[in-house]
Amino acid sequence: MIVSGVAETIGACWSWRWSGFFLHLLSGVLVVVVGALFLRAPVDAVLALALLLACLLMVGGIVKIVVALSYRFGVWGWPLVSGVIDLILGVLICLEWPASALWVIGLFFGISVIFRGCNWIGLGLALRALPPSEPE
């Protein structure tokens, strides 16, 4: 995280005329600070990351479910399944936290990424099947 934050901060300095410069710079500095805190207390950091991952998965899953059910586009089933899986994984992390925090991050995030990839593949195939749009 520290290396990533330094790279983001340097990238922000190269684009100082951009309107999002301060937000980009703040983000880079924040990542460096959080990375340093993680080095200072790694076990607490893992516990916090597991809880944050649970929140991310639950909120993201709910959003995916709502969007899939609201807009019912061509392959709305893929985001729906992905959202349900994310929601279930988030709830499972919360139920087993803090005992499972040491192994759950890699496993559940990997499962989520696999299903997100399937979601993107399904969406890409659906977009590929659409007729090309005419230039305006």
Secondary structure, 3 states (H helix, E strand, C coil): CHHHHHHHHHHHHHCCCCCCHHHHHHHHHHHHHHHHHHHHCHHHHHHHHHHHHHHHHHHHHHHHHHHHHHHCCCCCHHHHHHHHHHHHHHHHHHHHCCCCHHHHHHHHHHHHHHHHHHHHHHHHHHHHHCCCCCCC
